[in-house]
Amino acid sequence: VEAGYARVGTVDSWLVWNLTNGATHATDFTNASRTMLMDLGKGAWDPSSIDALGLSSLQGALPEIRSSAEDYGTIQTGSLSGAKLTGVLGDQMAAMVGQRCFAVGDAKITYGTGAFMLVHAGNTPAPSSNGLLSTALYDFKGEKTYALEGAVACCAVGINWFRDSLGLFETSPEISDLAASVDSSEGCYFVSAFGGLLAPRWRDDARAALVGLTLAHDRRHVSRAVLEGVAFQAVEVLDAMVEDTGRGLGALRVDGGVAQSDVMLQIQADLAAVPVERPADVETTAAGAAVAAGLGCGVFDGISDVAAGTAPPATFSPKLPAADRDAKLASWRAAVDATYGWADRA
């Protein structure tokens, strides 16, 4: 690096470099924002941050920061040789674009290994007073757009733990059938803090807990509690988003593998008290990358030209009475409080 012939970058910059046979060393606004080396407001590498992290030798080795939709060069190898590379986006940002979250206040959850929530925050960085992260959303046509983000660490990974380590069910989709076979978890709550809790609590001393068990509970109730545990944590993030933005949610868009569970989405709608919308194709990250490429090569003149999906979304409307919801949330908070401090116990 110090000799000047090594390059340092992100995964996407490595892909761009290799696809263009070394012609382009660049990343985009969204991926650069994840390094902690970029000035979020300027969209440029920040020398003070680089120096503070002891990485001053990287100053000349970092990739150029570009917009999310422009000509990054020509692919030189493989079956796509000769094609233009015209779009680069981070994972969750691409899902937002794939969900057409183009207006301030639009929000989505991607239920994957974890559950990742973003809300469109406008054209200036939005600092959070409630434990969320301010992040880049996209840069199209020179217009930088920002989001607030929060995450649940364990979604599918928690479901898989119950499958693989406890043998609660044989296949992951079976958890939905078990959860749907009872109307309630009957006072059983699961907090999936296997490695602590992320936004908005940020408690690395918390550990996972299954509380409220009685001899009347069986694997159906536990299965429902596992899904509810993801939804409860998502509600805490969504409430923080509403506090930070001052905007209520009109609807919540969802995607990712676990979003294929109807019972999971009905639980989420009930606990968040907003309609939940699932697109016909839940793999929206790929769709968002395609939109960026289309904007970069001129297929679309702007985001106003990007049509919504042709198939209407499946909508899950809240059914749980407000009093029941409030009681469940109070019990959930008590369950979470009980998980604190366990990291240091014998």
C-alpha positions in Angstrom: 0.0 0.0 0.0 2.7 2.5 1.0 4.6 1.7 -2.2 1.6 2.8 -4.2 0.8 -0.4 -6.2 -1.7 -2.1 -3.9 -5.4 -1.2 -3.9 -7.9 -1.5 -0.9 -11.6 -1.5 -1.2 -15.0 -3.1 -0.6 -16.4 -6.4 -2.0 -18.2 -4.4 -4.8 -15.0 -2.5 -5.7 -13.2 -5.9 -6.0 -16.0 -7.2 -8.3 -15.9 -4.0 -10.4 -12.1 -4.2 -10.6 -12.2 -7.8 -11.8 -15.1 -7.5 -14.1 -13.4 -4.5 -15.9 -10.0 -6.2 -15.8 -8.5 -3.6 -13.6 -9.8 -0.6 -15.6 -12.0 0.7 -12.8 -11.2 1.0 -9.1 -14.5 2.4 -7.7 -17.3 1.9 -5.2 -20.6 3.6 -4.8 -22.0 6.0 -2.2 -23.9 3.2 -0.3 -21.1 0.7 0.0 -18.5 3.4 0.9 -20.8 4.5 3.7 -20.3 1.1 5.4 -16.6 1.5 5.9 -16.7 4.3 8.6 -14.2 6.1 6.4 -16.7 8.3 4.4 -18.1 11.7 5.3 -21.8 10.8 5.0 -22.9 14.4 4.1 -20.2 14.9 1.5 -20.1 11.4 0.0 -16.3 11.6 0.1 -13.5 9.8 2.0 -13.0 11.7 5.3 -9.2 12.1 6.1 -9.9 12.7 9.8 -11.8 9.4 10.1 -9.2 7.5 8.2 -6.4 9.0 10.5 -8.4 8.3 13.6 -8.6 4.6 12.7 -4.9 4.5 12.1 -5.4 3.9 8.3 -3.6 7.0 6.9 -1.5 4.7 4.6 -4.8 3.9 2.7 -5.4 7.4 1.5 -4.2 6.7 -2.0 -5.3 3.1 -2.2 -9.1 3.5 -1.6 -11.5 3.3 -4.5 -13.2 6.3 -6.1 -16.6 7.0 -4.7 -19.2 7.2 -7.4 -23.0 7.4 -7.7 -25.1 4.2 -7.6 -26.1 4.4 -11.2 -23.5 5.3 -13.9 -21.0 3.8 -16.3 -18.5 1.9 -14.3 -16.8 0.4 -17.3 -17.1 -2.5 -19.7 -17.1 -6.2 -18.6 -14.1 -7.8 -20.1 -14.6 -11.5 -19.3 -17.2 -14.3 -19.3 -20.6 -14.6 -21.0 -21.3 -10.9 -20.3 -18.2 -9.6 -22.0 -18.8 -6.4 -23.7 -21.7 -5.4 -21.5 -21.7 -2.1 -19.6 -21.6 -2.2 -15.8 -23.9 0.6 -14.8 -25.3 0.0 -11.3 -23.7 -0.6 -7.9 -25.8 -0.7 -4.6 -25.4 -2.1 -1.1 -27.5 -5.0 -0.1 -30.3 -3.4 2.0 -30.3 -0.3 -0.1 -31.0 -2.4 -3.2 -33.9 -4.0 -1.4 -35.3 -0.5 -0.6 -35.0 0.4 -4.3 -36.5 -3.0 -5.3 -39.5 -2.2 -3.0 -39.8 1.2 -4.7 -39.2 3.0 -1.4 -38.6 6.4 -3.1 -40.6 8.7 -0.8 -39.7 10.0 2.6 -41.3 7.7 5.2 -41.3 4.6 3.0 -40.1 1.7 5.1 -39.2 -2.0 4.6 -38.0 -5.0 6.5 -35.9 -7.7 4.9 -36.3 -11.0 6.9 -33.2 -12.9 6.3 -30.5 -14.3 8.5 -31.3 -11.2 10.6 -34.1 -8.7 10.0 -33.1 -5.4 8.6 -35.3 -2.3 8.6 -34.8 0.9 6.7 -36.9 4.1 6.4 -36.4 6.7 3.7 -35.2 9.9 5.5 -34.8 12.4 2.7 -31.9 14.2 1.1 -29.8 15.0 4.2 -28.3 12.7 6.7 -30.8 12.1 9.5 -29.2 11.7 13.0 -31.1 9.4 15.4 -32.0 10.2 19.0 -33.3 6.6 19.4 -30.5 4.2 18.8 -30.8 3.9 15.0 -28.1 4.3 12.4 -28.0 7.1 9.8 -26.9 5.7 6.5 -26.7 6.3 2.7 -29.7 5.0 0.8 -28.8 5.7 -2.9 -27.2 8.3 -5.2 -29.1 8.6 -8.4 -28.4 11.3 -10.9 -26.3 13.2 -8.4 -29.1 13.3 -5.8 -27.9 11.7 -2.6 -30.6 10.1 -0.5 -30.4 8.9 3.1 -32.1 6.4 5.4 -32.4 5.4 9.1 -31.6 1.8 9.8 -32.1 -0.7 12.6 -31.5 -4.5 12.7 -32.6 -7.6 14.6 -29.5 -9.8 14.8 -31.3 -13.2 14.7 -34.2 -14.0 12.4 -33.6 -17.1 10.2 -30.5 -17.9 12.2 -32.6 -18.2 15.3 -35.2 -20.3 13.5 -32.5 -22.6 12.3 -31.1 -22.9 15.8 -34.4 -24.3 17.0 -34.4 -26.7 14.0 -30.8 -27.9 14.1 -29.8 -27.7 17.7 -33.0 -28.5 19.5 -34.8 -30.5 16.8 -38.0 -28.6 17.4 -39.0 -29.2 13.7 -37.4 -30.8 10.7 -37.6 -28.1 8.1 -37.7 -24.3 8.6 -41.1 -23.8 6.9 -42.6 -26.2 9.4 -42.3 -23.5 12.1 -45.1 -21.5 10.4 -47.4 -24.5 10.4 -46.8 -25.1 14.1 -47.2 -21.4 14.9 -50.5 -21.2 13.0 -51.9 -24.2 14.8 -52.4 -22.1 18.0 -54.0 -18.7 18.4 -51.5 -17.5 21.0 -48.2 -18.3 22.5 -50.1 -18.3 25.9 -47.7 -16.1 27.7 -44.5 -17.7 26.3 -41.9 -15.2 25.0 -38.6 -15.7 23.2 -35.9 -13.1 23.1 -33.3 -14.0 20.4 -30.4 -12.3 22.0 -27.9 -15.0 21.3 -25.1 -12.5 21.0 -26.8 -9.5 22.5 -29.4 -7.0 21.3 -28.9 -4.5 18.4 -31.0 -1.3 17.7 -32.5 0.4 19.5 -31.4 -1.2 22.8 -27.7 -2.0 22.0 -27.1 -4.4 24.9 -24.2 -6.7 24.3 -24.7 -8.2 27.8 -28.1 -9.7 26.9 -28.5 -13.4 26.1 -31.3 -15.3 24.6 -34.2 -16.5 26.8 -37.4 -18.4 26.6 -39.6 -17.1 29.4 -43.1 -17.7 30.8 -43.1 -21.5 30.2 -45.6 -23.8 31.9 -46.3 -27.5 31.6 -49.2 -26.5 29.3 -46.9 -25.2 26.6 -45.6 -27.4 23.7 -43.6 -26.9 20.5 -46.5 -25.1 18.9 -46.5 -22.3 21.4 -42.7 -22.1 21.4 -42.7 -21.9 17.5 -45.2 -19.0 17.7 -43.1 -17.3 20.4 -40.0 -17.6 18.1 -41.8 -15.8 15.3 -43.3 -13.3 17.6 -39.8 -12.6 19.1 -38.6 -11.3 15.7 -41.7 -9.2 15.2 -41.5 -7.7 18.7 -37.9 -6.6 18.1 -38.9 -5.2 14.7 -41.7 -3.1 16.4 -39.1 -1.5 18.7 -37.1 -0.5 15.7 -40.1 0.8 13.8 -41.2 2.8 16.9 -37.8 4.4 17.0 -38.1 5.3 13.3 -41.4 7.0 14.0 -39.9 8.9 16.9 -36.9 10.1 14.8 -38.8 11.0 11.6 -42.0 12.3 13.2 -43.9 10.3 10.6 -46.2 7.4 11.2 -46.0 4.5 8.9 -48.8 4.0 6.4 -47.7 0.5 5.5 -44.7 -1.7 5.9 -43.1 -3.5 2.9 -41.4 -6.8 3.5 -39.1 -9.2 1.7 -36.6 -11.9 2.2 -37.0 -15.7 2.8 -38.9 -15.6 6.1 -41.4 -13.1 4.5 -42.9 -16.2 2.8 -44.5 -17.1 6.1 -48.1 -15.8 6.2 -48.4 -16.3 9.9 -45.1 -14.3 10.5 -46.5 -11.4 8.5 -49.9 -11.4 10.2 -48.1 -11.4 13.6 -46.0 -8.5 12.4 -49.0 -6.5 11.2 -50.8 -7.1 14.5 -47.9 -6.1 16.7 -46.8 -3.1 14.5 -50.5 -2.0 14.0 -49.8 -1.2 10.3 -50.6 -3.1 7.1 -47.8 -5.3 5.9 -47.2 -5.7 2.2 -45.4 -8.6 0.6 -44.5 -8.3 -3.2 -45.1 -11.2 -5.5 -41.3 -11.7 -5.7 -39.7 -11.4 -2.3 -36.1 -11.3 -3.8 -36.2 -7.5 -4.1 -32.5 -6.9 -3.6 -31.8 -8.3 -7.1 -34.7 -6.2 -8.5 -33.1 -3.0 -6.9 -29.8 -3.7 -8.5 -31.5 -4.1 -11.8 -33.2 -0.7 -11.3 -29.9 0.9 -10.6 -28.4 -0.6 -13.7 -31.4 0.6 -15.7 -31.0 4.2 -14.4 -27.2 4.0 -15.1 -27.6 2.9 -18.7 -30.6 5.2 -19.6 -33.4 2.6 -19.7 -35.0 4.8 -17.0 -34.6 8.6 -17.0 -35.3 8.8 -13.3 -37.0 7.0 -10.4 -40.4 8.4 -11.5 -40.1 6.2 -14.6 -39.5 3.0 -12.5 -42.9 1.2 -12.5 -44.1 -0.7 -9.5 -44.4 -4.5 -9.7 -47.1 -5.7 -12.0 -48.7 -8.1 -9.5 -50.4 -6.5 -6.5 -48.8 -7.2 -3.1 -50.2 -9.6 -0.6 -51.5 -7.4 2.3 -51.8 -8.4 5.9 -54.0 -6.0 7.9 -53.8 -5.6 11.7 -56.5 -7.6 13.5 -55.3 -7.6 17.1 -57.2 -5.2 19.4 -55.1 -2.3 20.7 -55.5 -3.4 24.4 -54.3 -6.9 23.6 -51.4 -5.4 21.6 -50.3 -3.1 24.5 -50.5 -6.0 27.0 -48.3 -8.2 24.8 -45.8 -5.4 24.3 -45.6 -4.8 28.0 -44.9 -8.5 28.6 -42.3 -8.5 25.9 -40.4 -5.6 27.4 -40.4 -7.5 30.8 -39.0 -10.5 29.0 -36.3 -8.4 27.4 -35.3 -6.8 30.7 -34.8 -10.3 32.1 -32.1 -11.0 29.5 -29.8 -8.2 30.7 -26.5 -9.0 32.4 -26.3 -12.7 31.5 -23.1 -12.4 29.3 -20.9 -12.1 32.5 -22.6 -14.8 34.5 -21.1 -18.2 35.1 
